[in-house]
Structures are given as structure tokens and as C-alpha cells.
Amino acid sequence: MLNKIFFKFYRSVIKIILPIIFKIFISLRVNRRVINYLQEKSYFSNSNHNFSPIIESLLNSKKLFALDVGAQGGFNSDGFFSKKYIKFFNNILVEPNTDEANKLNDNNLINKGLWSKKEVKQLNILDNRVGSSSIFEPNEKNFDLHDIPLKDFSKFKVTRTVDIHCDTIEKILNEKNIDNLDYLKIDTQGSELEILKGLGKYKPLLIKIEVHFFSMYKKVPSWNELVNYLYKLDYILIDLKGIGKHITRIPAEADMIFIPNFETEAGKKIIHDSYKNFISLMLIFGQIKLLKSLVLRLKLDFDKIKDFEDLYFN
């Protein structure tokens, strides 16, 4: 009882103080920097949990299989989930830029491109900003929306082009005798939709995709086409995290997280068929509150979830 009274008083005080602090931040012209910092820290709040023992019991010495498309820097190089969970994955890395692929020094590396069908595509390499290399050409017209200063435009110039051999996700996984794909990550600067069209029989349990709302590249399909395509495949968007700078009130680009659509029979089946792997991925990606709801909705056998608080919503 005393704890409830204390927390109620504490929150009341915070509500009084915060507007004053915010006015100070505005006067100092640091309000956005502070908010962005707090948002970043808040987004990864659930990294304070350690679900490793639970995941170990769920997987029972098995591994989650991951396909990392556009793997510059290595698996989970952006630190999107806590490094303590990397041990639960077997992964294949896909990196078409040979120079970058050689830096990875990974036995499970595929040095080729992915597309909706087998064909040769031209990769535009930006040696001054290698991570922005793409099959699509840069579009200076939209650089202002990404808040790129004019002096930095030269970093986005195509310095050379190379031909890359492309194939589909289904083909490369079949060749490696992989039956199930648990986690799919695609970060390919505009090629995401075409790559998804090559999924074939594979039904990942969680998909992370980089999406541009205002594309930095020419002739890239709009972001809503990609989202609509995934909805047709019985996936649903559950999370969105902005990336980089922008002058619009929405991020110019973002990482989106999709899971099987738990409101359709096909989506429910994908989850039920591999529910332990699905729960493990939801824990790894910090989706605690939603997982609590899905455990009840879909009658998943996982009562331990009730013991954990979703710190993101505090």
C-alpha cells in the first residue's frame, strides 16, 4: 500500500517538473537531442532483462536460423538486439560487394546478390560511403529530406559499378538444405521488395527490413508497396524505429519489424508450427507486452511470460 502511495506521489512530482525542464531544453535548443537520446534508450529498455536461460530451455540446444541480407559489418552489426543472444543463432550472411564480403571472413557467407529471380544486376558502389551502395542509383533530389548537407553530396556519388550474380532466397536456402528460416533481415538500399518476392516456400517468424519513406535512390518501389506485399504474405507490422537524420516529422528511413499476422489463420499456423522459436525471437527483440497478449490469444504454452515487465512501456 505504501509503495503505491509513493509511486503515485513520485509520478505527480514528475508531471510538475517535466514541463519546466522541457522549457529549459527549448531555450537551450537541445530539446530534440534530449528527446532523441531518451527515445533511443527507451527503445532498448528490455535489454536490461536476460532471457538467455528461458531461451535455452525453449530451444533445447537447437539454434534459430537467420539469413542476413546486406551483411556489411557482420551479423547484428547494428546492435539491434543484445549481443548476449547472438549465441542462439546459426546464420548465413549475404553480401554482394566482394570487397566488403572479404572483410567478413565468415564460412557461412554468400558473395552474391538476391533478387526475385536469377539474373545479373549492376551494383552501384559508393566508395566514399560503402554502406549506401545499391542496385539503384542515388537520387540527389531527396537528399534534403535526409538532412544531408550540400557539402556531403559528393560522398553519395557512384564511384564504380560491378556486375553481381543474383538468385532467390528460396534457391540459396534449398542449395544449403535449409528447411526453415526463423529470422530474416534485409538491408539492401531499395532492393527489399524484389528480394522478398524470392522467398518462395519459406515463412520466417520475424522479419526486419530497412524501409525508406523518402527514398535516396531512383525508381525504388514505394514503402507502402513493400508493406502491402508482406501483408498479402500474412505478415503484420509490429514495430518501427527511425534511422538517421530527417527534416520531416516522420523518419526518412526506418527499421520495420514484421511477424506472422496473428489475426489470420495462415499467420496463426506459422506461429503455432514453431511457437518455441517464435517466443524466443520475441524475447530477443524485446517484444514483451505483445508477446503476453499473443500467448493468451493463441493459447501458446508459455506461462513464464507473466513474470516479466515490459520496460519500454514504463
C-alpha positions in Angstrom: 0.0 0.0 0.0 2.8 2.4 0.9 4.6 1.6 -2.3 1.5 2.5 -4.3 1.2 5.8 -2.5 4.9 6.6 -3.0 4.8 5.9 -6.7 1.6 7.9 -7.2 3.3 10.9 -5.4 6.5 10.4 -7.4 4.7 10.4 -10.7 2.8 13.6 -9.7 6.0 15.3 -8.9 7.5 14.3 -12.3 4.4 15.7 -14.1 5.0 19.0 -12.5 8.8 19.1 -13.1 8.9 17.8 -16.7 7.2 20.9 -18.3 9.7 23.2 -16.6 12.7 21.1 -17.7 11.3 20.9 -21.2 11.1 24.7 -21.4 14.7 24.9 -20.3 15.7 22.4 -23.1 13.9 24.5 -25.7 15.6 27.7 -24.5 19.0 25.9 -24.8 18.0 24.5 -28.2 18.7 20.9 -27.1 15.1 19.6 -26.8 15.3 17.3 -29.9 18.7 16.0 -28.9 17.5 15.1 -25.4 14.2 13.5 -26.8 16.1 11.5 -29.4 18.6 10.3 -26.7 15.8 9.2 -24.4 13.8 7.6 -27.2 16.9 5.6 -28.2 17.5 4.4 -24.6 13.8 3.7 -24.1 13.6 1.6 -27.3 16.2 -0.8 -25.9 14.9 -0.8 -22.3 14.2 -4.6 -22.4 17.9 -5.3 -23.0 18.1 -5.0 -19.2 16.4 -8.4 -19.0 18.4 -11.5 -19.6 16.1 -14.1 -21.2 19.0 -16.5 -22.0 18.0 -19.2 -19.5 14.5 -19.2 -20.8 15.5 -19.3 -24.4 17.9 -22.2 -23.7 15.0 -24.2 -22.3 12.8 -23.3 -25.2 15.3 -24.2 -27.9 16.7 -27.2 -26.1 20.2 -26.9 -27.7 18.8 -26.1 -31.1 19.6 -22.9 -32.9 17.5 -20.2 -34.6 18.3 -19.9 -38.3 18.9 -16.4 -39.6 19.5 -15.0 -43.1 21.2 -11.6 -43.0 20.9 -10.0 -46.4 23.2 -7.0 -46.8 25.5 -8.2 -44.1 28.2 -5.5 -44.2 29.9 -5.5 -40.8 28.7 -8.9 -39.8 25.6 -10.4 -38.2 23.7 -8.0 -36.0 26.4 -5.3 -36.7 23.9 -2.6 -35.9 23.3 -4.0 -32.4 19.6 -4.2 -32.9 19.3 -6.8 -30.3 21.6 -7.6 -27.3 24.9 -9.3 -28.2 24.2 -11.9 -25.4 21.6 -13.5 -27.7 23.9 -14.0 -30.8 24.9 -17.4 -29.5 21.3 -18.7 -30.2 21.6 -18.2 -34.0 23.1 -20.1 -36.9 23.3 -17.6 -39.7 24.1 -17.2 -43.4 25.4 -13.8 -44.5 24.7 -12.4 -47.9 27.0 -9.6 -49.2 27.3 -8.9 -52.9 30.1 -6.3 -52.6 33.3 -8.6 -52.8 35.5 -6.0 -51.0 33.1 -6.0 -48.1 32.5 -9.7 -48.2 36.2 -10.4 -47.9 36.3 -8.4 -44.6 33.7 -10.7 -43.0 35.8 -13.8 -43.2 32.8 -16.0 -42.5 32.4 -19.6 -43.6 28.6 -19.1 -44.0 29.0 -16.2 -46.4 27.3 -15.9 -49.8 29.1 -13.4 -52.0 26.3 -12.7 -54.5 23.1 -10.7 -54.7 19.5 -11.7 -54.1 16.5 -10.8 -56.3 13.1 -12.1 -57.3 14.7 -14.3 -60.0 18.1 -15.5 -61.2 19.8 -12.7 -63.2 22.8 -10.4 -63.3 22.3 -6.9 -61.9 24.6 -3.9 -61.7 25.7 -2.8 -58.3 26.5 0.9 -57.9 29.3 1.2 -55.4 29.9 4.4 -53.4 33.5 4.0 -52.2 33.1 7.2 -50.1 30.1 5.7 -48.3 30.2 2.0 -49.0 27.1 1.2 -46.8 25.0 3.2 -49.2 25.9 1.2 -52.3 22.9 -0.1 -54.1 21.5 -1.6 -57.3 19.6 1.6 -57.6 21.2 5.0 -58.4 21.3 7.7 -55.8 18.7 10.4 -56.0 20.0 13.8 -55.0 16.6 15.3 -55.2 15.7 13.7 -51.9 18.9 14.3 -50.0 17.5 17.3 -48.3 14.8 15.2 -46.7 17.5 13.1 -45.1 19.1 16.3 -43.9 22.3 15.7 -45.8 24.4 18.9 -46.1 25.3 20.0 -49.6 29.0 19.6 -48.8 28.4 15.9 -48.2 26.6 15.2 -51.5 29.9 14.1 -53.1 30.0 11.1 -50.6 27.0 9.7 -52.4 28.5 9.7 -55.9 28.8 6.4 -57.6 32.5 5.7 -58.0 32.3 2.4 -59.9 29.8 -0.3 -60.9 30.2 -4.1 -60.9 28.0 -6.9 -62.2 26.7 -9.2 -59.5 25.0 -12.6 -60.0 21.7 -12.7 -58.2 19.5 -15.6 -57.1 16.4 -16.0 -54.9 16.2 -16.7 -51.2 14.4 -20.0 -51.9 17.1 -21.1 -54.2 20.1 -20.4 -52.0 18.5 -21.9 -48.9 17.4 -25.0 -50.9 21.0 -25.5 -52.1 22.2 -25.4 -48.5 19.5 -27.9 -47.4 17.9 -25.5 -45.0 14.2 -26.3 -44.3 13.1 -23.5 -42.1 14.0 -19.8 -41.8 13.4 -18.2 -38.4 14.8 -14.7 -38.8 15.2 -12.7 -42.0 17.0 -9.3 -42.0 17.2 -7.3 -45.3 19.1 -4.0 -45.6 19.8 -3.5 -49.3 19.1 0.2 -50.0 16.0 -0.3 -52.1 16.0 -3.9 -53.2 14.0 -5.2 -50.3 10.7 -5.8 -52.2 12.3 -7.7 -55.1 14.2 -9.9 -52.6 11.0 -10.7 -50.7 9.4 -11.9 -53.9 12.0 -14.7 -53.9 11.0 -16.1 -50.5 9.1 -19.0 -52.1 8.1 -21.6 -49.6 10.0 -20.0 -46.6 7.9 -18.4 -43.9 10.2 -16.5 -41.4 8.9 -16.0 -37.9 10.4 -12.5 -37.7 11.4 -10.1 -40.5 13.5 -7.0 -40.0 13.6 -4.7 -43.0 15.1 -1.2 -43.7 12.5 0.9 -45.4 12.8 4.4 -46.9 9.8 6.6 -46.6 11.6 9.1 -48.8 14.0 7.1 -50.9 17.6 8.2 -51.5 17.5 6.2 -54.7 15.8 6.4 -58.1 13.0 4.1 -59.2 12.7 2.3 -55.8 9.2 0.9 -55.1 7.4 3.0 -52.5 7.5 1.8 -48.9 3.7 1.0 -48.9 4.2 -1.5 -51.7 6.6 -3.4 -49.6 4.3 -3.3 -46.6 1.3 -4.3 -48.6 3.2 -7.2 -50.2 4.1 -8.5 -46.7 0.5 -8.2 -45.6 -0.5 -10.3 -48.6 2.0 -12.9 -47.4 0.2 -13.0 -44.0 2.7 -10.7 -42.1 1.9 -7.8 -39.9 3.9 -4.7 -38.9 4.6 -4.6 -35.1 7.4 -2.2 -34.7 9.1 0.8 -36.4 12.4 2.5 -35.4 13.6 5.6 -37.2 17.1 5.7 -38.7 19.3 8.7 -39.2 18.5 12.4 -39.6 15.5 13.9 -41.4 13.6 17.1 -41.8 10.2 15.6 -41.8 8.2 14.7 -38.7 8.4 11.1 -39.6 11.8 9.4 -40.1 13.1 9.5 -43.7 14.0 5.8 -43.2 13.3 3.2 -40.6 13.8 -0.4 -39.5 10.5 -2.2 -39.5 9.7 -5.5 -37.7 7.1 -7.9 -39.1 5.8 -11.1 -37.6 3.2 -13.6 -39.0 -0.2 -12.0 -38.9 -1.8 -13.3 -35.7 -5.3 -12.2 -37.0 -5.3 -14.6 -40.0 -5.5 -18.4 -39.9 -2.4 -18.7 -42.1 -0.4 -16.4 -39.8 -1.5 -18.2 -36.7 -0.4 -21.5 -38.3 3.1 -20.2 -39.0 3.4 -19.2 -35.3 1.9 -22.4 -33.9 4.1 -24.6 -36.1 7.3 -23.2 -34.5 5.9 -21.4 -31.4 9.1 -22.0 -29.2 11.3 -20.4 -31.9 8.7 -17.6 -32.2 8.7 -16.9 -28.5 12.5 -16.9 -28.4 12.7 -14.3 -31.1 10.1 -12.1 -29.5 12.1 -12.2 -26.2 15.3 -11.5 -28.1 13.8 -8.5 -29.8 12.2 -7.2 -26.5 8.5 -7.5 -27.7 7.3 -8.5 -24.2 3.9 -6.8 -23.9 2.8 -8.0 -27.3 4.1 -11.5 -26.5 2.0 -11.6 -23.4 -1.1 -10.8 -25.4 -0.3 -13.4 -28.1 0.4 -16.1 -25.5 -3.2 -15.6 -24.4 -4.8 -15.0 -27.8 -3.1 -18.0 -29.5 -3.0 -20.3 -26.3 0.7 -20.7 -26.5 2.3 -22.9 -23.9 4.5 -20.3 -22.1 3.3 -19.2 -18.7 6.7 -17.7 -17.7 6.0 -14.5 -19.7 3.7 -13.2 -16.9 6.8 -12.8 -14.7 8.3 -10.1 -16.9 7.6 -6.4 -17.2 7.9 -4.6 -20.5 10.2 -1.8 -19.5 9.6 0.0 -22.8 6.1 1.0 -21.6 7.1 2.3 -18.1 
